Amino acid sequence: MDLLARYGRFVIPALLVLTIGAWVLTPSSRAKRIHGPCLVHGDCHATERCLVIPSKDGFATQGECVDPCEADLQCPPQHRCQPLAEVGKYWTPPVSGKGAGAPVAACRPGAGP
């Protein structure tokens, strides 16, 4: 008992520091997954953009985070750089006849280089 009284003032702060350290260093579910689901660019990892393919009724659906590119060589195997359009806070396939946003491109599955 004398040992606890003697070192108690060091044990409690040490346990508190270890608990806070473990809480801070534990991975959280708030981390943005690479190539995960999205609705806007902000839902994606910093190097990716959100590609949303509208449903047949024209409403946006949940998209997927994609890698931007300028040429097929920037894409992984079995992917190619496909043209898209910037529409507000997400990218979408270009629609002919409609005023689409700025032209952009992203790596999509398909015939690779």
C-alpha positions as CSV (number, residue, x, y, z in Angstrom):
1,M,0.0,0.0,0.0
2,D,2.9,2.3,0.7
3,L,4.1,1.7,-2.9
4,L,0.8,3.0,-4.4
5,A,0.8,6.0,-2.2
6,R,4.4,6.7,-3.1
7,Y,4.1,6.3,-6.9
8,G,0.3,7.0,-7.4
9,R,1.0,10.6,-8.4
10,F,2.9,9.3,-11.4
11,V,0.7,6.3,-12.4
12,I,-2.5,8.2,-12.9
13,P,-1.1,10.9,-15.2
14,A,0.9,8.3,-17.1
15,L,-2.3,6.2,-17.7
16,L,-4.1,9.4,-18.8
17,V,-1.4,10.2,-21.3
18,L,-1.4,6.6,-22.7
19,T,-5.2,6.6,-23.0
20,I,-5.2,9.9,-24.9
21,G,-2.3,8.8,-27.1
22,A,-4.1,5.6,-28.0
23,W,-7.3,7.4,-28.8
24,V,-5.5,9.9,-31.1
25,L,-3.4,7.3,-32.9
26,T,-6.2,4.9,-33.5
27,P,-7.4,5.0,-37.2
28,S,-10.9,6.4,-37.4
29,S,-13.8,5.7,-39.8
30,R,-13.7,9.3,-40.8
31,A,-10.7,8.7,-43.0
32,K,-11.4,9.0,-46.7
33,R,-10.9,5.7,-48.5
34,I,-9.2,5.7,-51.9
35,H,-11.6,4.8,-54.7
36,G,-14.5,4.8,-52.2
37,P,-18.1,6.0,-52.7
38,C,-18.9,9.7,-53.0
39,L,-21.4,12.4,-53.9
40,V,-19.1,15.4,-54.3
41,H,-15.3,15.9,-54.7
42,G,-15.0,16.6,-50.9
43,D,-15.9,13.0,-50.2
44,C,-12.8,11.7,-52.0
45,H,-9.1,11.4,-51.1
46,A,-7.2,14.6,-51.9
47,T,-5.8,13.2,-55.1
48,E,-9.1,12.0,-56.5
49,R,-12.4,13.4,-57.9
50,C,-16.0,12.2,-57.6
51,L,-17.5,10.6,-60.7
52,V,-21.3,10.5,-60.6
53,I,-23.3,8.8,-63.3
54,P,-26.9,10.2,-63.3
55,S,-29.7,7.7,-63.3
56,K,-32.2,7.4,-66.2
57,D,-34.5,9.9,-64.5
58,G,-31.7,12.5,-64.4
59,F,-31.1,12.5,-60.7
60,A,-27.6,12.1,-59.4
61,T,-26.8,8.8,-57.7
62,Q,-23.9,7.8,-55.5
63,G,-20.6,8.0,-57.4
64,E,-17.1,6.6,-57.0
65,C,-13.8,8.4,-56.5
66,V,-11.6,8.2,-59.6
67,D,-8.0,9.3,-60.5
68,P,-7.8,12.4,-62.8
69,C,-5.6,11.9,-65.9
70,E,-4.5,13.5,-69.2
71,A,-3.5,10.4,-71.1
72,D,-3.8,6.6,-70.9
73,L,-0.2,6.2,-69.7
74,Q,-1.2,7.8,-66.4
75,C,-3.7,5.1,-65.7
76,P,-3.2,1.6,-64.1
77,P,-3.2,-1.5,-66.3
78,Q,-6.7,-2.4,-67.7
79,H,-7.8,1.3,-67.4
80,R,-7.9,4.1,-69.9
81,C,-8.3,7.9,-69.6
82,Q,-11.9,8.7,-70.5
83,P,-13.3,12.2,-71.1
84,L,-15.8,13.6,-68.6
85,A,-17.4,16.9,-67.7
86,E,-17.1,19.0,-64.6
87,V,-20.6,19.7,-63.3
88,G,-20.5,21.7,-60.0
89,K,-18.9,19.6,-57.3
90,Y,-18.6,16.3,-59.2
91,W,-17.7,14.9,-62.6
92,T,-20.1,13.1,-65.0
93,P,-19.9,11.6,-68.5
94,P,-20.4,14.3,-71.1
95,V,-23.9,14.6,-72.5
96,S,-24.2,15.8,-76.1
97,G,-26.5,18.7,-76.7
98,K,-26.4,20.0,-73.1
99,G,-24.3,22.7,-71.7
100,A,-21.7,20.6,-69.8
101,G,-19.0,22.0,-67.7
102,A,-15.2,22.1,-68.4
103,P,-13.8,19.0,-70.1
104,V,-11.8,16.8,-67.7
105,A,-10.7,13.1,-67.8
106,A,-10.3,10.2,-65.4
107,C,-9.0,6.7,-65.4
108,R,-11.8,4.2,-65.9
109,P,-11.8,0.4,-66.4
110,G,-11.6,-0.5,-70.1
111,A,-9.0,-1.4,-72.7
112,G,-5.7,-0.3,-71.2
113,P,-2.6,1.1,-73.0
